[in-house]
Amino acid sequence: MDGKEGESCFGVDQLDNITLGTIVPGSLGLFYGPAGCGKSSMLYHFLFQGARTNDNVCLITNEPPGRLSTHISSFNTHQANWLKDGYISIFNIQDLMGLIGVQIEDVGPEDVDLLFDLIIQVVEHLDAKRLVIDPINPILHLLDIWDKPFFIQRLKGKLQEMGITTFLALDTNLPLEEMDLSTLEPYNFNMIISFRKEEEPPITLNTLKIDRWKGTAHAKNTYVVDVSKEGVFLVPRIKPLEVK
């Protein structure tokens, strides 16, 4: 695959406009919020953008790869050859653990270190330029059990050295300030976006806010996330005026 000096955009036009279309190669990002609020769809488009520019990209997930491939292919912005020709590679976290001979429920402390090595070996073998782990929850669970507080920091350091831009998706209903962040350590992240569900009867809106995006100027406004087969779109969140 032809390499690039750097990565110029995310793949969602409105987000690129907000952040001036800049992602520093080797940076680490976090998307967090409830399941089903648009995190995964946005991250698929981050991977699409890499494949669109002839980069190999990698998705590590707890979903069955076949089912996820079908879902990814349903977006009109996806090109059929990306999966077929190996531009996009999908790995199930349990399948990865199987490569080191353990089930995820039986993982010991030494297996966590083997998992780290395995992730690095996979992206290195693929010559991947973009990596998404969605969700990161199963790995964080193992880090909490076996007290591995520097896993994410080590992962960032190694992937940064390799020039691989990485996003982690965290499924949670809690705001960042209420989480136990001993294994996540937010200072590791160059980019942080929070997602939430807002009840506006009779509908529920999926919204996001950019908490951090280093290297760009952005207003901390709230945006509505609209996901369809046509792609992912962001619309500024404008609440109706309250008449007193």
N, C-alpha and C positions, 0 to 999 in steps of 0.2 A: 504494500500500500504506500502511496505517496504521503510523506509526512508534511507537517506544517510547522512554521515557526511558533505559532501560538493559536489560541482559540478565540475567535472574535465575537461569537454570539451564542446565546442560549438555545434559540430555536423557537421561542414564543415571542412574536414581534413586539407586543406591548411591554413584556418584561425587558427585552433588549432596549427598547426606547427609554424605559425608566432608569435602567442601569447603564445607559450609554453604550450598550452592546459589548461590554467588556467582561471577559472571564480570564483571569491570569492563569496560564498553564501551571498545573501542579497544585492548584488551590483546593480547599476542602469546604464543602457546603452542607448545610443541614436544613431539611424541610421537616417541620413537625406539626402535628395536629391530629384530629380524629380521623379514623379510617373513612374513606369514601368522600373526601372533600377536595379531590383534585391533585393531590401530591404526586401520585404515580403517573397520571396522564401528563403532567408537566415534565416529569423526569424522562418519560418516554421520548418526548420531543427534544429534550436535551441530547439523548442518544441519537435520535433521528438526525439532528444537526451534524453530529460527528460523522455518521454514515454518509450523509449528503456530501460531505467534503472528503470522502474516501478514506476516513479513519476507521480502524477497528474499534468497537466499543463493547462493553461488557455489562450485563445485568445479573446480579446475584439476588435471589429471591427465595421465599418459602412457598411460592406457588408452583404447581406442575408446569414445567417449561412448555409442553405442548399446548396446554390451555392458554397460557400467557402469550404464546406466539400467535394464536388465533385472535386474541383480544388486541394485541399490538397491530396485527394486520388489518383490523377493522377501521383504523384511521386512514382517511384519504391521503393524509400527508406521508404515509408510509409507502415505501417502494418495495415491491415483491422480492427483488433480488437481494435486499439487505440481509434478510435471514438466510436465504438460500445460498448466497455467496460468502456468508460468514462475516459480513461487516458488523452484524449484531449477534452476539453470543449470549445465551441465557443459561444460567446454572442454578439449580436448586440447592439450597444450603444443606439439606439432608444428603443429597447426592455427593456434595463435596466432602461432607464428613465421612461418607462411605468410602471415599478414596483413602482415608487414613484408618479405615477399619473399625469405626465406632458409630453408634447411633447417637443422635444429638442429645437424647435423654441420659445417655451413659457417659457423657464427656467428662474427663478429668482435667486437672490443671495443666498437665503436660500436653493434652490434646488441644487446649486453647492456643498454645504456642505453635502447635503443628498447623492449626487452622490459619493462623497469621501467615505462616510460611506458604501455605497452600494458596491463599488469596493472591499473594505476591507472585507465586509461580504461574498461576493461571493468567493474570493480566500480562505478565512478562512474555509468556508463551504466545499469547494472542497478539502481542505488540499493540495492546489497547491504549488509546489516548484518553478515553473517558470511561469511568466506572460509576455504576449506581448500585448501592446495596439497599434494597427495598423489600421489607422493612429491616431495620437494624435491630429491632427488638429481641429476636432470639439470641443474637450475639451478645447484646448488652446483658441479657439474663445470665449467660454463662460467665461474663466478666464479673457480675455481682456475686455469683455463687463462689467463684474461685479467687476473688479479690485480685483482679488484674486491672488496676486503675490506669495503666499507661498504654493499653492496647491501642486506643484511638490515636493517641499522640504518636506512638511508633508507626502506626499505619499511615498517618499523615506525612511523617518524615520520609518514609520509604517511597510513598507514591509521589511526593513532591520531588524527590530526587530523580524519579523516573519520568517526571513531567506528565503524570496522569491526573487529570482533573476529576475529582470524586464528589458525589453527592450521596448523603445518607438520608433515608426517610425514616422518621420515628413516628409510630402510631401512638398517640397519647391524647387524653382529654384535658391534661393539665397545662397551665401556662408555664413557661420556662422557669420562672422564679419559684414555682412550687414543686419542681422535680428534684429528685435525688440525682445530682449531676456529678457524683464522684468518679464515674467511669466515662461520662460523656465529655465533661470539661469544655464548656462553650468557647473558651478562649482559643481552642484549637481551630475554630471555624472562621474562614474568611467571609463566608456568606451564610446568613441565617434568615429563613422565611417562616413565619408562623401562619398556620391555616386554622380556620374555625368555621363552625356552622352558626349562622345567625337566623333566628326564627323571625320571619316577617309574615305572619298569617295572611293568606293561606299557604305560603310557600316557605321553604328553608333555603337560605342563600349560603353558598360556599364562598368564603372570603379569605384573603391573604393580606399580610402586611410584611414589608421588608424590614426586619429588625437590624440587619447588618449586611452590607455589600461593599467590602473594602475596595478602594481604588476608584469609586464613582460617587457622584453626588446624587442623592435621591431623597425625595420627601417621604416621610413616614405616613403616607396615606393608606387607606384601606381600599382594596380592589375586589370586585366580585369576580369569581372564577367561573367561566362558562365553558363546559367541555361538550363537544359534539364530534361526529365523525369528521367534520371539517377541520378539527384541531382544538386548541385551547386558546381562549380569548380572555383578556382582562378588561374590566370596565370600572372606572372610578366609582367607589361606593358613595352615593349621595343620598343621605337620609332626608325624608320629607320634613318640612318645617313644622314645628309644633306650634299650634295656635293656642294661646292662653287666654 
